[in-house]
């Protein structure tokens, strides 16, 4: 991760630079492939200090946090906490699409350990049910079905489409 610390309208001391670098080092624990982390610390006479963190992630996401405070160290602390919160949310969003494991299913779930191959029964399927349909066949199938509300078929150009039965009795098409 590339880091840069910039001071505007005042001279950055070595202590402030080290404090800001230590704050940015904490962001590595999220394992989100941070490409750059820019820190801009500026001073204005009315607002005190303004700290801005610009964090660029590998997947083209950018997190920008701006924090104002009278004390520069407090502004860095508050801003880095907000950056951590944003990175946690981003990491949770990415990790939220995971496959459940047996631990997540509870104690009732158990894996199949013994499979008796002599008693395996193979049930043949009717392939007529799974053949691609055209437009007219899909309409006829939906008219005949009482329970099914949608059907997937191939249109005239071979593109897969979805036809569904609406509440008013008409047919919708995606």
C-alpha positions as CSV (number, residue, x, y, z in Angstrom):
1,X,0.0,0.0,0.0
2,X,1.3,3.4,-1.0
3,X,1.0,6.1,1.7
4,X,1.3,9.8,1.5
5,X,0.8,12.4,4.2
6,X,0.4,16.0,3.2
7,X,0.2,19.2,5.3
8,X,-1.6,22.3,4.0
9,X,-1.2,25.7,5.5
10,X,1.1,24.6,8.3
11,X,4.3,22.6,8.8
12,X,3.9,18.9,9.6
13,X,5.9,17.8,12.6
14,X,7.6,14.4,12.8
15,X,5.3,13.5,15.6
16,X,2.1,14.2,13.6
17,X,3.5,12.3,10.6
18,X,4.3,9.3,12.8
19,X,0.9,9.4,14.4
20,X,-0.9,9.5,11.0
21,X,1.3,6.7,9.7
22,X,0.5,4.5,12.7
23,X,-3.2,5.2,12.2
24,X,-3.0,4.1,8.5
25,X,-1.0,1.0,9.4
26,X,-4.1,-0.3,11.4
27,X,-6.0,-0.5,8.1
28,X,-4.0,-3.5,6.9
29,X,-5.9,-5.9,9.2
30,X,-9.0,-5.8,7.0
31,X,-7.2,-7.6,4.1
32,X,-9.0,-5.6,1.4
33,X,-6.1,-4.9,-1.0
34,X,-5.7,-1.2,-0.3
35,X,-3.7,0.3,-3.1
36,X,-3.2,3.8,-1.7
37,X,-3.9,5.7,1.5
38,X,-3.6,9.5,1.3
39,X,-3.8,11.7,4.3
40,X,-4.3,15.4,4.0
41,X,-4.0,17.5,7.2
42,X,-4.9,21.2,6.8
43,X,-5.3,24.0,9.2
44,X,-7.9,26.8,9.0
45,X,-8.4,29.6,11.4
46,X,-12.1,29.1,12.0
47,X,-12.4,25.2,12.1
48,X,-9.1,24.2,13.6
49,X,-7.7,21.2,11.8
50,X,-9.2,19.2,9.0
51,X,-8.0,15.6,8.4
52,X,-9.0,13.9,5.2
53,X,-8.3,10.2,4.5
54,X,-8.6,9.0,0.9
55,X,-8.4,5.2,0.7
56,X,-8.3,3.6,-2.7
57,X,-9.2,-0.1,-2.9
58,X,-8.2,-2.6,-5.6
59,X,-11.8,-3.2,-6.8
60,X,-12.1,0.5,-7.9
61,X,-13.8,1.6,-4.6
62,X,-12.7,4.8,-2.9
63,X,-13.4,5.8,0.7
64,X,-13.1,9.5,1.5
65,X,-13.5,10.6,5.1
66,X,-13.1,14.2,6.3
67,X,-13.0,15.2,10.0
68,X,-12.8,18.6,11.6
69,X,-11.5,19.2,15.2
70,X,-9.6,21.8,17.2
71,X,-6.9,19.2,18.1
72,X,-5.0,17.5,15.2
73,X,-4.6,14.2,17.1
74,X,-8.3,14.1,18.0
75,X,-9.2,14.7,14.3
76,X,-6.9,11.9,13.2
77,X,-8.4,9.5,15.8
78,X,-12.0,10.4,14.8
79,X,-11.3,10.1,11.1
80,X,-9.5,6.8,11.3
81,X,-12.4,5.3,13.3
82,X,-14.8,6.4,10.6
83,X,-12.4,4.8,8.0
84,X,-12.4,1.6,10.0
85,X,-16.1,1.5,10.1
86,X,-16.4,2.1,6.3
87,X,-13.9,-0.7,5.7
88,X,-15.7,-3.1,8.1
89,X,-18.9,-2.4,6.2
90,X,-17.2,-3.0,2.9
91,X,-15.6,-6.3,4.1
92,X,-18.9,-7.5,5.5
93,X,-20.6,-6.8,2.2
94,X,-18.0,-8.8,0.4
95,X,-18.0,-11.7,2.9
96,X,-21.8,-11.7,3.2
97,X,-22.1,-13.9,0.1
98,X,-20.6,-17.0,1.6
99,X,-21.6,-20.7,1.5
100,X,-23.0,-22.1,4.7
101,X,-20.9,-24.7,6.5
102,X,-22.1,-27.4,8.8
103,X,-21.2,-25.2,11.8
104,X,-23.7,-22.6,10.6
105,X,-26.4,-25.2,10.2
106,X,-26.3,-26.3,13.9
107,X,-26.0,-29.6,15.7
108,X,-28.9,-31.2,13.7
109,X,-26.9,-31.1,10.5
110,X,-24.7,-34.1,9.8
111,X,-22.7,-35.2,6.8
112,X,-23.3,-38.4,5.0
113,X,-20.4,-40.6,6.0
114,X,-21.4,-44.1,4.8
115,X,-22.9,-44.5,1.4
116,X,-23.9,-48.1,0.6
117,X,-23.3,-48.3,-3.1
118,X,-25.1,-51.6,-3.5
119,X,-28.5,-50.1,-2.5
120,X,-28.2,-46.9,-4.7
121,X,-31.3,-46.5,-6.8
122,X,-31.1,-44.5,-10.0
123,X,-34.4,-43.0,-11.1
124,X,-34.7,-42.2,-14.8
125,X,-36.1,-38.7,-15.7
126,X,-38.4,-37.8,-18.5
127,X,-36.3,-35.6,-20.8
128,X,-39.4,-34.2,-22.5
129,X,-39.9,-32.1,-19.4
130,X,-36.5,-30.4,-19.6
131,X,-36.2,-29.8,-23.3
132,X,-36.0,-26.2,-24.5
133,X,-39.4,-24.6,-25.3
134,X,-40.3,-22.1,-27.9
135,X,-42.7,-19.1,-27.4
136,X,-45.9,-20.9,-28.3
137,X,-45.1,-24.0,-26.2
138,X,-44.4,-21.8,-23.2
139,X,-47.8,-20.1,-23.5
140,X,-49.6,-23.4,-23.8
141,X,-47.7,-24.8,-20.8
142,X,-48.6,-21.8,-18.7
143,X,-52.3,-22.0,-19.7
144,X,-52.4,-25.7,-18.7
145,X,-50.5,-25.3,-15.4
146,X,-52.5,-24.3,-12.3
147,X,-49.7,-24.1,-9.8
148,X,-46.7,-22.9,-11.8
149,X,-46.4,-19.2,-12.1
150,X,-43.5,-18.8,-14.5
151,X,-41.7,-20.8,-17.1
152,X,-38.3,-20.5,-18.8
153,X,-38.0,-20.9,-22.6
154,X,-35.8,-20.0,-25.6
155,X,-37.1,-17.3,-27.9
156,X,-36.8,-17.3,-31.7
157,X,-33.2,-16.1,-31.5
158,X,-32.2,-18.7,-29.0
159,X,-32.0,-16.3,-26.0
160,X,-33.3,-17.6,-22.7
161,X,-36.5,-15.7,-21.6
162,X,-38.9,-16.0,-18.7
163,X,-42.7,-15.9,-19.1
164,X,-44.9,-15.5,-16.0
165,X,-48.6,-15.5,-15.3
166,X,-49.9,-12.2,-13.9
167,X,-52.7,-11.8,-11.4
168,X,-55.1,-10.4,-14.0
169,X,-54.7,-13.6,-16.2
170,X,-52.4,-12.0,-18.7
171,X,-48.8,-13.1,-19.4
172,X,-45.7,-11.1,-18.7
173,X,-42.3,-11.6,-20.5
174,X,-38.8,-10.9,-19.3
